[in-house]
């Protein structure tokens, strides 16, 4: 079984994330969507909430949702993953992701990193942009899975009010 890991903060899950996950599912037998536990990062949604949203959004897909508490390279070894799949929006993404890929390869020589370019319609899309639009009461229905729209709107619009 060929296993890949799609890591990301998913704070919140966007259609750009779903595009990469869906495409990875066509290539690999199983895709583990991994949410890192990063206590230094202030997230809008808890790790548990993000994992639950990912389970809803990936229902019916060959996906397992999990969290990563340590190094991604070690996690990939533990899960016997052959690849780490990352989406790229722009050259600025590539520079950072390329460094991470080389580091992960040094830490785990058995895992490859695969970059998938984001679809044209999602080139501009980021979780940060979704947060900003929702925070000002804008329509994010074109940017997040329909099954999560109300949940995401409720949280992000509440953050601005608080």
OpenMM code with the backbone's topology and positions (N, CA, C; nanometers):
from openmm import Vec3, app, unit

residues = "UNK UNK UNK UNK UNK UNK UNK UNK UNK UNK UNK UNK UNK UNK UNK UNK UNK UNK UNK UNK UNK UNK UNK UNK UNK UNK UNK UNK UNK UNK UNK UNK UNK UNK UNK UNK UNK UNK UNK UNK UNK UNK UNK UNK UNK UNK UNK UNK UNK UNK UNK UNK UNK UNK UNK UNK UNK UNK UNK UNK UNK UNK UNK UNK UNK UNK UNK UNK UNK UNK UNK UNK UNK UNK UNK UNK UNK UNK UNK UNK UNK UNK UNK UNK UNK UNK UNK UNK UNK UNK UNK UNK UNK UNK UNK UNK UNK UNK UNK UNK UNK UNK UNK UNK UNK UNK UNK UNK UNK UNK UNK UNK UNK UNK UNK UNK UNK UNK UNK UNK UNK UNK UNK UNK UNK UNK UNK UNK UNK UNK UNK UNK UNK UNK UNK UNK UNK UNK UNK UNK UNK UNK UNK UNK UNK UNK UNK UNK UNK UNK UNK UNK UNK UNK UNK UNK UNK UNK UNK UNK UNK UNK".split()
positions = [
    Vec3(0.0848, -0.1186, 0.0000),
    Vec3(0.0000, 0.0000, 0.0000),
    Vec3(0.0889, 0.1243, 0.0000),
    Vec3(0.0618, 0.2123, -0.0940),
    Vec3(0.1388, 0.3367, -0.1048),
    Vec3(0.0665, 0.4461, -0.0265),
    Vec3(0.1324, 0.4922, 0.0809),
    Vec3(0.0736, 0.5900, 0.1721),
    Vec3(0.1436, 0.7239, 0.1549),
    Vec3(0.0639, 0.8306, 0.1509),
    Vec3(0.1176, 0.9667, 0.1460),
    Vec3(0.0621, 1.0461, 0.2632),
    Vec3(0.1358, 1.1473, 0.3004),
    Vec3(0.0929, 1.2377, 0.4066),
    Vec3(0.0743, 1.3763, 0.3464),
    Vec3(-0.0407, 1.4369, 0.3741),
    Vec3(-0.0689, 1.5759, 0.3364),
    Vec3(-0.0731, 1.6560, 0.4663),
    Vec3(0.0374, 1.7201, 0.5023),
    Vec3(0.0379, 1.7981, 0.6254),
    Vec3(-0.0083, 1.9415, 0.6007),
    Vec3(-0.0609, 2.0035, 0.7039),
    Vec3(-0.0996, 2.1435, 0.6926),
    Vec3(-0.1681, 2.1897, 0.8188),
    Vec3(-0.1763, 2.3215, 0.8339),
    Vec3(-0.2428, 2.3751, 0.9525),
    Vec3(-0.3947, 2.3661, 0.9393),
    Vec3(-0.4484, 2.3792, 0.8183),
    Vec3(-0.5919, 2.3646, 0.7929),
    Vec3(-0.6748, 2.4496, 0.8893),
    Vec3(-0.6361, 2.5765, 0.9038),
    Vec3(-0.6990, 2.6658, 1.0019),
    Vec3(-0.7603, 2.7880, 0.9350),
    Vec3(-0.8737, 2.7734, 0.8659),
    Vec3(-0.9582, 2.6567, 0.8480),
    Vec3(-0.9278, 2.5834, 0.7173),
    Vec3(-0.9996, 2.4736, 0.6958),
    Vec3(-0.9904, 2.3959, 0.5723),
    Vec3(-1.0460, 2.4814, 0.4584),
    Vec3(-0.9721, 2.4886, 0.3474),
    Vec3(-1.0185, 2.5643, 0.2310),
    Vec3(-1.0372, 2.4702, 0.1115),
    Vec3(-1.0969, 2.5228, 0.0077),
    Vec3(-1.1109, 2.4449, -0.1158),
    Vec3(-0.9749, 2.4201, -0.1795),
    Vec3(-0.8784, 2.5064, -0.1532),
    Vec3(-0.7415, 2.4818, -0.2001),
    Vec3(-0.6829, 2.3576, -0.1346),
    Vec3(-0.7028, 2.3439, -0.0034),
    Vec3(-0.6587, 2.2226, 0.0666),
    Vec3(-0.7277, 2.0996, 0.0078),
    Vec3(-0.8579, 2.1117, -0.0122),
    Vec3(-0.9350, 1.9983, -0.0626),
    Vec3(-0.8903, 1.9579, -0.2026),
    Vec3(-0.8517, 2.0543, -0.2839),
    Vec3(-0.8012, 2.0260, -0.4178),
    Vec3(-0.6762, 1.9385, -0.4104),
    Vec3(-0.5826, 1.9751, -0.3252),
    Vec3(-0.4572, 1.8991, -0.3115),
    Vec3(-0.4854, 1.7598, -0.2544),
    Vec3(-0.5699, 1.7511, -0.1522),
    Vec3(-0.6025, 1.6223, -0.0907),
    Vec3(-0.6706, 1.5303, -0.1933),
    Vec3(-0.7661, 1.5841, -0.2672),
    Vec3(-0.8385, 1.5054, -0.3677),
    Vec3(-0.7438, 1.4525, -0.4750),
    Vec3(-0.6540, 1.5354, -0.5211),
    Vec3(-0.5593, 1.4944, -0.6244),
    Vec3(-0.4602, 1.3916, -0.5704),
    Vec3(-0.4188, 1.4065, -0.4446),
    Vec3(-0.3282, 1.3087, -0.3835),
    Vec3(-0.3975, 1.1729, -0.3719),
    Vec3(-0.5273, 1.1743, -0.3444),
    Vec3(-0.6024, 1.0490, -0.3325),
    Vec3(-0.6063, 0.9716, -0.4641),
    Vec3(-0.5924, 1.0404, -0.5753),
    Vec3(-0.5910, 0.9737, -0.7063),
    Vec3(-0.4567, 0.9055, -0.7326),
    Vec3(-0.3533, 0.9467, -0.6621),
    Vec3(-0.2177, 0.8964, -0.6848),
    Vec3(-0.1793, 0.7870, -0.5857),
    Vec3(-0.2271, 0.7995, -0.4621),
    Vec3(-0.1861, 0.7086, -0.3554),
    Vec3(-0.3037, 0.6234, -0.3071),
    Vec3(-0.2715, 0.5071, -0.2508),
    Vec3(-0.3730, 0.4162, -0.1982),
    Vec3(-0.4407, 0.4734, -0.0745),
    Vec3(-0.3626, 0.5460, 0.0041),
    Vec3(-0.4141, 0.6050, 0.1277),
    Vec3(-0.3428, 0.7380, 0.1493),
    Vec3(-0.4196, 0.8385, 0.1917),
    Vec3(-0.3634, 0.9697, 0.2229),
    Vec3(-0.3936, 1.0009, 0.3687),
    Vec3(-0.2899, 1.0309, 0.4430),
    Vec3(-0.3069, 1.0731, 0.5817),
    Vec3(-0.2988, 1.2253, 0.5830),
    Vec3(-0.4093, 1.2887, 0.6207),
    Vec3(-0.4119, 1.4342, 0.6333),
    Vec3(-0.3707, 1.4643, 0.7763),
    Vec3(-0.2548, 1.5269, 0.7907),
    Vec3(-0.1926, 1.5421, 0.9220),
    Vec3(-0.1919, 1.6880, 0.9672),
    Vec3(-0.2480, 1.7101, 1.0841),
    Vec3(-0.2535, 1.8430, 1.1448),
    Vec3(-0.1459, 1.8487, 1.2530),
    Vec3(-0.0489, 1.9390, 1.2400),
    Vec3(0.0561, 1.9472, 1.3422),
    Vec3(0.0074, 2.0144, 1.4698),
    Vec3(0.0583, 1.9673, 1.5810),
    Vec3(0.0332, 2.0317, 1.7090),
    Vec3(0.1463, 2.1309, 1.7285),
    Vec3(0.1126, 2.2597, 1.7237),
    Vec3(0.2141, 2.3649, 1.7368),
    Vec3(0.1673, 2.4641, 1.8428),
    Vec3(0.2151, 2.4463, 1.9670),
    Vec3(0.1698, 2.5335, 2.0762),
    Vec3(0.2122, 2.6797, 2.0590),
    Vec3(0.3101, 2.7072, 1.9722),
    Vec3(0.3567, 2.8441, 1.9521),
    Vec3(0.2675, 2.9231, 1.8567),
    Vec3(0.1812, 2.8551, 1.7839),
    Vec3(0.0973, 2.9192, 1.6837),
    Vec3(-0.0432, 2.9385, 1.7380),
    Vec3(-0.0949, 3.0609, 1.7294),
    Vec3(-0.2307, 3.0875, 1.7754),
    Vec3(-0.3271, 3.0581, 1.6609),
    Vec3(-0.4020, 2.9508, 1.6773),
    Vec3(-0.4956, 2.9072, 1.5739),
    Vec3(-0.6374, 2.9518, 1.6082),
    Vec3(-0.7200, 2.9670, 1.5060),
    Vec3(-0.8611, 3.0010, 1.5263),
    Vec3(-0.9406, 2.8798, 1.5716),
    Vec3(-0.8969, 2.7608, 1.5286),
    Vec3(-0.9634, 2.6354, 1.5631),
    Vec3(-0.8638, 2.5449, 1.6349),
    Vec3(-0.9095, 2.4681, 1.7315),
    Vec3(-0.8216, 2.3743, 1.8006),
    Vec3(-0.7820, 2.2624, 1.7044),
    Vec3(-0.6798, 2.1875, 1.7398),
    Vec3(-0.6387, 2.0731, 1.6587),
    Vec3(-0.7557, 1.9760, 1.6426),
    Vec3(-0.8280, 1.9515, 1.7501),
    Vec3(-0.9418, 1.8594, 1.7456),
    Vec3(-1.0502, 1.9103, 1.6508),
    Vec3(-1.0780, 2.0407, 1.6546),
    Vec3(-1.1794, 2.0981, 1.5660),
    Vec3(-1.1362, 2.0883, 1.4201),
    Vec3(-1.0097, 2.1158, 1.3937),
    Vec3(-0.9598, 2.1060, 1.2565),
    Vec3(-0.9659, 1.9622, 1.2065),
    Vec3(-0.9325, 1.8671, 1.2936),
    Vec3(-0.9397, 1.7259, 1.2551),
    Vec3(-1.0843, 1.6859, 1.2261),
    Vec3(-1.1777, 1.7317, 1.3073),
    Vec3(-1.3192, 1.7008, 1.2853),
    Vec3(-1.3666, 1.7611, 1.1525),
    Vec3(-1.3280, 1.8846, 1.1245),
    Vec3(-1.3671, 1.9478, 0.9975),
    Vec3(-1.3085, 1.8709, 0.8791),
    Vec3(-1.1857, 1.8249, 0.8924),
    Vec3(-1.1232, 1.7468, 0.7853),
    Vec3(-1.1944, 1.6131, 0.7660),
    Vec3(-1.2362, 1.5505, 0.8739),
    Vec3(-1.3108, 1.4238, 0.8623),
    Vec3(-1.4416, 1.4460, 0.7863),
    Vec3(-1.5085, 1.5553, 0.8149),
    Vec3(-1.6333, 1.5875, 0.7453),
    Vec3(-1.6053, 1.6141, 0.5975),
    Vec3(-1.5049, 1.6953, 0.5699),
    Vec3(-1.4743, 1.7360, 0.4321),
    Vec3(-1.4220, 1.6210, 0.3464),
    Vec3(-1.3577, 1.5217, 0.4086),
    Vec3(-1.2980, 1.4113, 0.3314),
    Vec3(-1.3790, 1.2825, 0.3395),
    Vec3(-1.4989, 1.2909, 0.3926),
    Vec3(-1.5842, 1.1729, 0.4059),
    Vec3(-1.5984, 1.1033, 0.2706),
    Vec3(-1.5799, 0.9714, 0.2714),
    Vec3(-1.5917, 0.8930, 0.1494),
    Vec3(-1.4632, 0.8858, 0.0674),
    Vec3(-1.3589, 0.9506, 0.1126),
    Vec3(-1.2300, 0.9480, 0.0423),
    Vec3(-1.1362, 0.8499, 0.1130),
    Vec3(-1.0293, 0.8064, 0.0433),
    Vec3(-0.9310, 0.7154, 0.1036),
    Vec3(-0.8343, 0.7955, 0.1916),
    Vec3(-0.8928, 0.8593, 0.2941),
    Vec3(-0.8198, 0.9524, 0.3800),
    Vec3(-0.8328, 0.9109, 0.5261),
    Vec3(-0.7218, 0.9260, 0.5966),
    Vec3(-0.7205, 0.9143, 0.7429),
    Vec3(-0.6775, 1.0509, 0.7950),
    Vec3(-0.7452, 1.1017, 0.8953),
    Vec3(-0.7091, 1.2299, 0.9554),
    Vec3(-0.6404, 1.2019, 1.0875),
    Vec3(-0.5275, 1.2686, 1.1093),
    Vec3(-0.4481, 1.2455, 1.2298),
    Vec3(-0.3781, 1.3753, 1.2684),
    Vec3(-0.3133, 1.3740, 1.3841),
    Vec3(-0.2319, 1.4892, 1.4226),
    Vec3(-0.0869, 1.4439, 1.4386),
    Vec3(0.0025, 1.5391, 1.4203),
    Vec3(0.1462, 1.5134, 1.4321),
    Vec3(0.1972, 1.5930, 1.5505),
    Vec3(0.2623, 1.5246, 1.6450),
    Vec3(0.3126, 1.5941, 1.7640),
    Vec3(0.4638, 1.6133, 1.7619),
    Vec3(0.5298, 1.5519, 1.6662),
    Vec3(0.6756, 1.5642, 1.6579),
    Vec3(0.7187, 1.6021, 1.5183),
    Vec3(0.8339, 1.5509, 1.4789),
    Vec3(0.8871, 1.5798, 1.3457),
    Vec3(0.8086, 1.5034, 1.2389),
    Vec3(0.7792, 1.5709, 1.1295),
    Vec3(0.7049, 1.5094, 1.0198),
    Vec3(0.7814, 1.3907, 0.9611),
    Vec3(0.9130, 1.4009, 0.9529),
    Vec3(0.9947, 1.2919, 0.8983),
    Vec3(0.9812, 1.1662, 0.9847),
    Vec3(0.9789, 1.1820, 1.1147),
    Vec3(0.9606, 1.0678, 1.2047),
    Vec3(0.8193, 1.0107, 1.1920),
    Vec3(0.7230, 1.0981, 1.1807),
    Vec3(0.5834, 1.0554, 1.1649),
    Vec3(0.5676, 0.9750, 1.0353),
    Vec3(0.6292, 1.0223, 0.9276),
    Vec3(0.6224, 0.9521, 0.7991),
    Vec3(0.6828, 0.8122, 0.8112),
    Vec3(0.7931, 0.8002, 0.8826),
    Vec3(0.8554, 0.6692, 0.9037),
    Vec3(0.7620, 0.5778, 0.9820),
    Vec3(0.7033, 0.6327, 1.0886),
    Vec3(0.6125, 0.5550, 1.1737),
    Vec3(0.4916, 0.5041, 1.0942),
    Vec3(0.4399, 0.5857, 1.0038),
    Vec3(0.3214, 0.5498, 0.9244),
    Vec3(0.3572, 0.4757, 0.7955),
    Vec3(0.4864, 0.4551, 0.7717),
    Vec3(0.5366, 0.3878, 0.6515),
    Vec3(0.4923, 0.4591, 0.5234),
    Vec3(0.4923, 0.5920, 0.5300),
    Vec3(0.4546, 0.6735, 0.4148),
    Vec3(0.5703, 0.6792, 0.3157),
    Vec3(0.5376, 0.6789, 0.1879),
    Vec3(0.6392, 0.6901, 0.0833),
    Vec3(0.6535, 0.8333, 0.0353),
    Vec3(0.5546, 0.9194, 0.0683),
    Vec3(0.5594, 1.0572, 0.0193),
    Vec3(0.4916, 1.1543, 0.1142),
    Vec3(0.5400, 1.2771, 0.1068),
    Vec3(0.4765, 1.3920, 0.1701),
    Vec3(0.4279, 1.4784, 0.0541),
    Vec3(0.2989, 1.5090, 0.0524),
    Vec3(0.2415, 1.5871, -0.0577),
    Vec3(0.2125, 1.7279, -0.0088),
    Vec3(0.2654, 1.8247, -0.0809),
    Vec3(0.2459, 1.9663, -0.0470),
    Vec3(0.1927, 2.0415, -0.1676),
    Vec3(0.1005, 2.1315, -0.1432),
    Vec3(0.0492, 2.2174, -0.2487),
    Vec3(0.1320, 2.3440, -0.2564),
    Vec3(0.1505, 2.3927, -0.3775),
    Vec3(0.2258, 2.5167, -0.3994),
    Vec3(0.1389, 2.6179, -0.4714),
    Vec3(0.1334, 2.7404, -0.4168),
    Vec3(0.0589, 2.8477, -0.4812),
    Vec3(0.1506, 2.9382, -0.5627),
    Vec3(0.2684, 2.9652, -0.5098),
    Vec3(0.3566, 3.0629, -0.5745),
    Vec3(0.5020, 3.0282, -0.5451),
    Vec3(0.5922, 3.1019, -0.6075),
    Vec3(0.7353, 3.0777, -0.5864),
    Vec3(0.7739, 3.0964, -0.4398),
    Vec3(0.7084, 3.1857, -0.3694),
    Vec3(0.7408, 3.2052, -0.2280),
    Vec3(0.7110, 3.0793, -0.1480),
    Vec3(0.6033, 3.0082, -0.1824),
    Vec3(0.5748, 2.8786, -0.1188),
    Vec3(0.6882, 2.7808, -0.1476),
    Vec3(0.7353, 2.7808, -0.2726),
    Vec3(0.8357, 2.6838, -0.3145),
    Vec3(0.9643, 2.6966, -0.2334),
    Vec3(1.0117, 2.8170, -0.2114),
    Vec3(1.1379, 2.8355, -0.1386),
    Vec3(1.1321, 2.7715, -0.0005),
    Vec3(1.0264, 2.7998, 0.0733),
    Vec3(1.0111, 2.7430, 0.2072),
    Vec3(0.9917, 2.5916, 0.2005),
    Vec3(0.9021, 2.5464, 0.1130),
    Vec3(0.8715, 2.4035, 0.1030),
    Vec3(0.9910, 2.3224, 0.0534),
    Vec3(1.0724, 2.3808, -0.0330),
    Vec3(1.1924, 2.3133, -0.0821),
    Vec3(1.2901, 2.2897, 0.0331),
    Vec3(1.3078, 2.3891, 0.1181),
    Vec3(1.3935, 2.3720, 0.2365),
    Vec3(1.3406, 2.2612, 0.3265),
    Vec3(1.2085, 2.2610, 0.3485),
    Vec3(1.1472, 2.1580, 0.4324),
    Vec3(1.1648, 2.0198, 0.3706),
    Vec3(1.1497, 2.0107, 0.2381),
    Vec3(1.1643, 1.8820, 0.1688),
    Vec3(1.3056, 1.8275, 0.1854),
    Vec3(1.4047, 1.9134, 0.1701),
    Vec3(1.5438, 1.8693, 0.1857),
    Vec3(1.5722, 1.8262, 0.3295),
    Vec3(1.5172, 1.8987, 0.4245),
    Vec3(1.5353, 1.8637, 0.5657),
    Vec3(1.4689, 1.7299, 0.5963),
    Vec3(1.3456, 1.7118, 0.5495),
    Vec3(1.2752, 1.5848, 0.5736),
    Vec3(1.3488, 1.4684, 0.5086),
    Vec3(1.4052, 1.4899, 0.3903),
    Vec3(1.4806, 1.3844, 0.3210),
    Vec3(1.6053, 1.3468, 0.4013),
    Vec3(1.6701, 1.4462, 0.4608),
    Vec3(1.7891, 1.4210, 0.5428),
    Vec3(1.7513, 1.3418, 0.6692),
    Vec3(1.6354, 1.3736, 0.7258),
    Vec3(1.5902, 1.3068, 0.8485),
    Vec3(1.5294, 1.1695, 0.8225),
    Vec3(1.4749, 1.1508, 0.7006),
    Vec3(1.4121, 1.0231, 0.6650),
    Vec3(1.4357, 0.9994, 0.5163),
    Vec3(1.5372, 0.9245, 0.4838),
    Vec3(1.5750, 0.9031, 0.3439),
    Vec3(1.4731, 0.8196, 0.2660),
    Vec3(1.3779, 0.7586, 0.3357),
    Vec3(1.2785, 0.6735, 0.2707),
    Vec3(1.1585, 0.7508, 0.2164),
    Vec3(1.1439, 0.8767, 0.2540),
    Vec3(1.0257, 0.9529, 0.2135),
    Vec3(1.0630, 1.0588, 0.1096),
    Vec3(0.9779, 1.0707, 0.0086),
    Vec3(0.9949, 1.1732, -0.0947),
    Vec3(0.8916, 1.2827, -0.0716),
    Vec3(0.9234, 1.4036, -0.1147),
    Vec3(0.8249, 1.5117, -0.1106),
    Vec3(0.7767, 1.5374, -0.2523),
    Vec3(0.6467, 1.5442, -0.2666),
    Vec3(0.5845, 1.5702, -0.3967),
    Vec3(0.5121, 1.7043, -0.3885),
    Vec3(0.5423, 1.7917, -0.4834),
    Vec3(0.4757, 1.9211, -0.4900),
    Vec3(0.3678, 1.9173, -0.5963),
    Vec3(0.2466, 1.9586, -0.5597),
    Vec3(0.1372, 1.9705, -0.6557),
    Vec3(0.1031, 2.1185, -0.6696),
    Vec3(0.1080, 2.1690, -0.7910),
    Vec3(0.0686, 2.3101, -0.8069),
    Vec3(-0.0807, 2.3251, -0.7827),
    Vec3(-0.1163, 2.4318, -0.7167),
    Vec3(-0.2561, 2.4592, -0.6895),
    Vec3(-0.3301, 2.4880, -0.8195),
    Vec3(-0.4551, 2.4494, -0.8257),
    Vec3(-0.5389, 2.4794, -0.9416),
    Vec3(-0.5489, 2.6308, -0.9584),
    Vec3(-0.5696, 2.6724, -1.0832),
    Vec3(-0.5770, 2.8161, -1.1139),
    Vec3(-0.6780, 2.8896, -1.0251),
    Vec3(-0.7934, 2.8279, -1.0025),
    Vec3(-0.8973, 2.8974, -0.9261),
    Vec3(-0.8623, 2.9134, -0.7782),
    Vec3(-0.7593, 2.8417, -0.7316),
    Vec3(-0.7202, 2.8505, -0.5901),
    Vec3(-0.5828, 2.9150, -0.5690),
    Vec3(-0.5243, 2.9705, -0.6728),
    Vec3(-0.3887, 3.0268, -0.6632),
    Vec3(-0.3762, 3.1331, -0.5534),
    Vec3(-0.4794, 3.2108, -0.5339),
    Vec3(-0.4760, 3.3224, -0.4390),
    Vec3(-0.5238, 3.2834, -0.3002),
    Vec3(-0.5807, 3.1654, -0.2874),
    Vec3(-0.6531, 3.1268, -0.1670),
    Vec3(-0.5605, 3.0831, -0.0537),
    Vec3(-0.5877, 3.1352, 0.0651),
    Vec3(-0.5145, 3.0929, 0.1855),
    Vec3(-0.6108, 3.0959, 0.3037),
    Vec3(-0.5764, 3.0227, 0.4072),
    Vec3(-0.6572, 3.0248, 0.5291),
    Vec3(-0.6608, 3.1652, 0.5878),
    Vec3(-0.5486, 3.2361, 0.5800),
    Vec3(-0.5422, 3.3732, 0.6326),
    Vec3(-0.6415, 3.4640, 0.5611),
    Vec3(-0.6509, 3.4480, 0.4298),
    Vec3(-0.7447, 3.5301, 0.3526),
    Vec3(-0.8883, 3.4969, 0.3916),
    Vec3(-0.9184, 3.3677, 0.4081),
    Vec3(-1.0525, 3.3261, 0.4494),
    Vec3(-1.0859, 3.3875, 0.5854),
    Vec3(-0.9921, 3.3846, 0.6776),
    Vec3(-1.0141, 3.4426, 0.8106),
    Vec3(-1.0456, 3.5918, 0.8008),
    Vec3(-0.9702, 3.6616, 0.7188),
    Vec3(-0.9901, 3.8061, 0.7064),
    Vec3(-1.1260, 3.8384, 0.6450),
    Vec3(-1.1614, 3.7690, 0.5382),
    Vec3(-1.2898, 3.7938, 0.4721),
    Vec3(-1.4055, 3.7634, 0.5667),
    Vec3(-1.4002, 3.6483, 0.6314),
    Vec3(-1.5078, 3.6093, 0.7242),
    Vec3(-1.5148, 3.7054, 0.8421),
    Vec3(-1.3992, 3.7497, 0.8889),
    Vec3(-1.3945, 3.8415, 1.0022),
    Vec3(-1.4664, 3.9726, 0.9757),
    Vec3(-1.4688, 4.0127, 0.8494),
    Vec3(-1.5383, 4.1365, 0.8125),
    Vec3(-1.6786, 4.1095, 0.7579),
    Vec3(-1.7252, 3.9862, 0.7765),
    Vec3(-1.8604, 3.9526, 0.7361),
    Vec3(-1.8764, 3.9239, 0.5877),
    Vec3(-1.7637, 3.9015, 0.5178),
    Vec3(-1.7692, 3.8731, 0.3749),
    Vec3(-1.8111, 3.7302, 0.3458),
    Vec3(-1.8438, 3.7058, 0.2215),
    Vec3(-1.8905, 3.5749, 0.1761),
    Vec3(-1.7716, 3.4831, 0.1479),
    Vec3(-1.7589, 3.3766, 0.2243),
    Vec3(-1.6492, 3.2806, 0.2041),
    Vec3(-1.6991, 3.1510, 0.1409),
    Vec3(-1.8220, 3.1504, 0.0928),
    Vec3(-1.8812, 3.0267, 0.0396),
    Vec3(-1.8068, 2.9724, -0.0819),
    Vec3(-1.7327, 3.0560, -0.1514),
    Vec3(-1.6564, 3.0106, -0.2685),
    Vec3(-1.5170, 2.9603, -0.2305),
    Vec3(-1.4843, 2.9641, -0.1013),
    Vec3(-1.3490, 2.9339, -0.0572),
    Vec3(-1.3363, 2.8150, 0.0370),
    Vec3(-1.4478, 2.7713, 0.0965),
    Vec3(-1.4437, 2.6616, 0.1936),
    Vec3(-1.5476, 2.5559, 0.1553),
    Vec3(-1.5283, 2.4303, 0.2005),
    Vec3(-1.6287, 2.3270, 0.1714),
    Vec3(-1.7657, 2.3672, 0.2259),
    Vec3(-1.8685, 2.3445, 0.1465),
    Vec3(-2.0054, 2.3821, 0.1850),
    Vec3(-2.0450, 2.3198, 0.3184),
    Vec3(-2.0008, 2.1967, 0.3417),
    Vec3(-2.0367, 2.1255, 0.4653),
    Vec3(-1.9782, 2.1909, 0.5908),
    Vec3(-1.8822, 2.2815, 0.5727),
    Vec3(-1.8167, 2.3465, 0.6868),
    Vec3(-1.8451, 2.4964, 0.6948),
    Vec3(-1.9166, 2.5487, 0.5975),
    Vec3(-1.9353, 2.6939, 0.5856),
    Vec3(-1.9914, 2.7562, 0.7127),
    Vec3(-2.0999, 2.7039, 0.7655),
    Vec3(-2.1618, 2.7637, 0.8840),
    Vec3(-2.0693, 2.7594, 1.0045),
    Vec3(-2.0040, 2.6472, 1.0236),
    Vec3(-1.9129, 2.6311, 1.1377),
    Vec3(-1.7974, 2.7315, 1.1303),
    Vec3(-1.7389, 2.7443, 1.0126),
    Vec3(-1.6262, 2.8362, 0.9941),
    Vec3(-1.6727, 2.9806, 1.0095),
    Vec3(-1.7833, 3.0152, 0.9470),
    Vec3(-1.8367, 3.1513, 0.9583),
    Vec3(-1.8646, 3.1891, 1.1022),
    Vec3(-1.9279, 3.0976, 1.1764),
    Vec3(-1.9625, 3.1267, 1.3150),
    Vec3(-1.8383, 3.1584, 1.3975),
    Vec3(-1.7358, 3.0773, 1.3847),
    Vec3(-1.6138, 3.0981, 1.4631),
    Vec3(-1.5410, 3.2257, 1.4212),
    Vec3(-1.5220, 3.2426, 1.2926),
    Vec3(-1.4396, 3.3548, 1.2463),
    Vec3(-1.5090, 3.4889, 1.2622),
    Vec3(-1.6403, 3.4933, 1.2474),
    Vec3(-1.7096, 3.6196, 1.2686),
    Vec3(-1.7148, 3.6519, 1.4175),
    Vec3(-1.7185, 3.5496, 1.5012),
    Vec3(-1.7198, 3.5695, 1.6470),
    Vec3(-1.5852, 3.6234, 1.6942),
    Vec3(-1.4743, 3.5804, 1.6302),
    Vec3(-1.3418, 3.6280, 1.6699),
    Vec3(-1.3313, 3.7785, 1.6560),
    Vec3(-1.3914, 3.8347, 1.5538),
    Vec3(-1.3861, 3.9793, 1.5314),
    Vec3(-1.4690, 4.0523, 1.6353),
    Vec3(-1.5836, 3.9937, 1.6715),
    Vec3(-1.6719, 4.0570, 1.7721),
    Vec3(-1.6083, 4.0546, 1.9097),
    Vec3(-1.5319, 3.9510, 1.9415),
    Vec3(-1.4740, 3.9356, 2.0770),
    Vec3(-1.3648, 4.0360, 2.1066),
] * unit.nanometer
topology = app.Topology()
chain = topology.addChain("A")
for resn in residues:
    res = topology.addResidue(resn, chain)
    for name in ("N", "CA", "C"):
        topology.addAtom(name, app.Element.getBySymbol(name[0]), res)
